[in-house]
Amino acid sequence: MGAFVVAYALSPIDLIPDFIPILGYLDEVILLPGLIWLTIRLLPRPILEECRAQANDWLEKEGKPRTKWGIVFVLSVWAIVAYGLGTWLRP
């Protein structure tokens, strides 16, 4: 089930195409969280508890993952897009 949810999330094909106003984003807003919830509910309890314990151990040892280069990259892309839109829309 988990592989299906990941495949659907990464797939360029949606049940409701994104170009349909409002309805196009319903699968990202409602369907994906529902599928994630269902996947977690279907996992056997011992496996879920073991995975949560491993995640907590890793977080205590390593801390939350952070990368300054990722922040710089995302902000740079947004700045370039904003500049491009600004010059394109300017009369």
SULMO-V56221 format. One record per residue. N is the residue number from 1. D_FIRST is the distance of its C-alpha to the first C-alpha in Angstrom with 2 decimals. Layout:
n:N d_first:D_FIRST
n:N d_first:D_FIRST
This chain:
n:1 d_first:0.00
n:2 d_first:3.81
n:3 d_first:5.46
n:4 d_first:5.15
n:5 d_first:6.41
n:6 d_first:8.83
n:7 d_first:9.90
n:8 d_first:10.66
n:9 d_first:12.45
n:10 d_first:14.46
n:11 d_first:15.18
n:12 d_first:18.73
n:13 d_first:17.98
n:14 d_first:17.36
n:15 d_first:17.30
n:16 d_first:20.52
n:17 d_first:22.64
n:18 d_first:23.82
n:19 d_first:27.46
n:20 d_first:27.53
n:21 d_first:29.16
n:22 d_first:27.22
n:23 d_first:24.61
n:24 d_first:23.33
n:25 d_first:21.93
n:26 d_first:20.36
n:27 d_first:16.88
n:28 d_first:17.24
n:29 d_first:18.90
n:30 d_first:17.15
n:31 d_first:13.93
n:32 d_first:12.34
n:33 d_first:13.48
n:34 d_first:12.30
n:35 d_first:8.66
n:36 d_first:9.17
n:37 d_first:11.02
n:38 d_first:8.65
n:39 d_first:6.04
n:40 d_first:9.41
n:41 d_first:10.69
n:42 d_first:8.31
n:43 d_first:9.14
n:44 d_first:12.37
n:45 d_first:15.39
n:46 d_first:17.16
n:47 d_first:14.52
n:48 d_first:14.17
n:49 d_first:17.99
n:50 d_first:18.51
n:51 d_first:16.51
n:52 d_first:18.42
n:53 d_first:21.61
n:54 d_first:21.14
n:55 d_first:20.61
n:56 d_first:23.68
n:57 d_first:25.71
n:58 d_first:25.00
n:59 d_first:25.95
n:60 d_first:29.11
n:61 d_first:30.11
n:62 d_first:29.30
n:63 d_first:29.25
n:64 d_first:27.26
n:65 d_first:26.80
n:66 d_first:29.38
n:67 d_first:30.81
n:68 d_first:33.93
n:69 d_first:33.59
n:70 d_first:30.30
n:71 d_first:32.13
n:72 d_first:35.08
n:73 d_first:33.01
n:74 d_first:31.25
n:75 d_first:34.60
n:76 d_first:36.37
n:77 d_first:34.06
n:78 d_first:34.55
n:79 d_first:38.30
n:80 d_first:38.56
n:81 d_first:36.75
n:82 d_first:39.01
n:83 d_first:42.07
n:84 d_first:41.17
n:85 d_first:40.66
n:86 d_first:43.85
n:87 d_first:45.92
n:88 d_first:44.48
n:89 d_first:45.12
n:90 d_first:48.54
n:91 d_first:51.34
